[in-house]
Amino acid sequence: MLSVLCIIFLAFALYLLWQNNTRSNAIKQQKLAAIQPIRNEQEAKLQDTINKLIGNTLIISDSLFKSPIILNEDIHFNKDTLFIIAKTPIVIRSDSAYKGAAVSIKPISKYVFLENITFENFQTAILSQNNVLQLKNVQFNNCVNSIQATYNLPANKYIQGKIPASSFKTDSLPTPASH
């Protein structure tokens, strides 16, 4: 009789332990969902403007976007060709809790041109693919990796070639506007 009571007690204890673990996992899932970053107004406006852009040129003015634009999620460039030109220098800064890139250039892009933009406090400022990026008067302040480039090569093929030396130049003064 005592052994039957012990088995019932053990089964009940295991059931309570399982219930507690299930509730704990549900609470953890709710906390993880609450931690998902929500784009602030400026970064959401920038991403939406790029996504809805008709044509390939976005002129950023300080009346449209107040500097700095604080990011807590990367801005995606999903266009074949994209020119982003700031009339006056604009700062794109990482949120203090954000550890990702500022800009992610997707494989669909063939050419991306950035002008008069400063990236601040990013682990990696720009993730680029296949040499599609051209910069003019762009600065990287406190960025561990300014640009991280990846190359998409076909699988199961022999590859020949060479990655060309960087053609980026540095200067203490901005280059005069050409437009």
C-alpha positions in Angstrom: 0.0 0.0 0.0 2.8 2.4 0.9 4.5 1.8 -2.5 1.3 2.6 -4.3 1.0 5.9 -2.5 4.7 6.7 -3.3 4.1 6.0 -7.0 1.0 8.2 -7.0 2.9 11.0 -5.2 5.8 10.7 -7.6 3.4 10.8 -10.6 1.7 13.9 -9.1 5.1 15.6 -8.5 6.2 14.9 -12.1 2.9 16.3 -13.4 3.3 19.5 -11.4 6.9 19.9 -12.6 5.8 19.4 -16.2 3.0 22.0 -15.8 5.5 24.5 -14.3 7.9 24.0 -17.1 5.2 24.5 -19.7 4.1 27.8 -18.1 7.7 28.9 -17.9 8.3 28.3 -21.6 5.1 30.2 -22.5 6.2 33.2 -20.5 9.7 33.1 -22.1 8.0 33.0 -25.6 5.9 36.1 -24.6 9.0 37.9 -23.4 10.9 37.1 -26.7 8.0 38.4 -28.7 8.0 41.6 -26.7 11.7 42.1 -27.3 11.3 42.3 -31.1 12.5 45.7 -32.2 9.9 48.1 -33.5 11.1 50.6 -36.1 11.1 54.1 -35.0 9.2 56.7 -37.1 12.3 57.9 -39.0 13.7 54.5 -40.0 10.3 53.2 -40.9 9.8 56.3 -43.1 13.2 55.8 -44.8 12.5 52.1 -45.5 9.0 52.8 -46.8 10.3 55.6 -49.0 12.9 53.3 -50.5 10.4 50.5 -51.0 7.8 52.7 -52.7 10.3 54.8 -54.7 9.3 55.3 -58.3 12.4 55.5 -60.4 15.8 55.0 -58.9 16.8 58.2 -57.2 16.0 59.3 -53.6 17.0 62.8 -52.7 17.1 63.1 -48.9 16.6 66.6 -47.4 16.7 67.6 -43.7 13.1 68.8 -44.0 12.0 65.2 -44.9 14.4 63.3 -42.6 15.7 64.8 -39.4 19.4 63.9 -38.7 20.3 61.6 -37.0 18.2 58.7 -38.2 18.5 56.1 -35.4 18.3 52.5 -36.6 17.4 49.4 -34.6 17.0 47.3 -37.7 18.8 47.3 -41.0 17.6 49.2 -44.1 17.1 46.9 -47.1 18.0 47.9 -50.6 15.9 45.7 -52.9 16.2 47.7 -56.2 18.1 47.0 -59.3 19.6 50.5 -59.3 19.4 53.0 -56.4 20.9 56.4 -55.9 20.5 57.9 -52.4 21.7 61.5 -52.3 21.5 63.7 -49.2 21.2 67.4 -50.1 22.9 68.2 -46.8 25.0 65.7 -44.9 22.8 63.3 -42.9 23.8 60.9 -40.0 22.5 57.4 -39.7 23.3 56.1 -36.2 22.9 52.8 -34.5 20.6 52.4 -31.6 22.6 51.6 -28.5 21.1 48.1 -28.2 21.4 47.3 -32.0 24.3 45.2 -33.1 23.4 44.7 -36.8 24.3 46.5 -40.0 22.9 49.8 -41.1 22.3 48.9 -44.7 21.8 45.5 -46.4 22.2 45.5 -50.2 20.3 42.5 -51.5 21.5 40.3 -54.5 18.9 41.9 -56.8 20.9 45.1 -56.7 23.2 45.9 -59.6 24.3 49.4 -58.6 23.9 51.4 -55.4 25.2 55.0 -55.1 25.3 56.8 -51.7 26.2 60.5 -51.2 26.6 62.7 -48.2 25.8 60.1 -45.5 27.6 59.4 -42.3 27.2 56.0 -40.5 27.9 56.0 -36.8 28.3 53.3 -34.1 27.6 50.2 -36.2 29.3 46.8 -36.0 29.1 46.8 -39.8 27.7 49.8 -41.7 27.1 48.3 -45.1 26.5 44.7 -46.2 27.2 44.7 -49.9 27.0 42.0 -52.7 29.1 41.6 -55.8 30.8 45.1 -56.1 27.6 47.1 -56.6 28.5 50.0 -54.3 29.7 53.4 -55.1 30.3 56.1 -52.4 30.7 59.9 -52.5 31.3 61.9 -49.4 30.4 59.0 -47.1 31.9 58.8 -43.6 32.1 55.9 -41.2 32.4 57.0 -37.5 33.0 54.3 -34.9 32.1 51.5 -37.2 34.1 48.3 -36.7 33.5 47.2 -40.3 32.7 49.9 -42.7 31.7 47.6 -45.6 31.4 43.9 -45.7 31.2 42.5 -49.3 30.2 39.1 -50.3 30.2 37.4 -53.7 27.6 35.0 -55.0 29.4 32.4 -57.1 27.7 29.5 -58.8 27.9 26.1 -57.1 29.7 23.1 -58.7 31.6 25.3 -61.2 35.3 26.1 -61.4 36.0 29.7 -60.7 38.8 31.8 -62.0 39.4 35.5 -61.2 40.6 38.0 -58.7 39.0 40.4 -56.4 40.2 43.8 -57.5 42.0 46.1 -55.1 39.7 48.6 -53.5 39.2 51.8 -55.4 37.9 53.7 -52.3 39.9 56.9 -51.6 40.0 58.9 -48.4 40.1 62.7 -48.1 39.8 65.2 -45.3 37.4 67.4 -47.3 34.2 66.4 -49.2 34.1 66.3 -52.9 32.1 69.1 -54.5 28.6 68.2 -55.7 28.3 67.2 -59.3 24.6 67.7 -59.6 
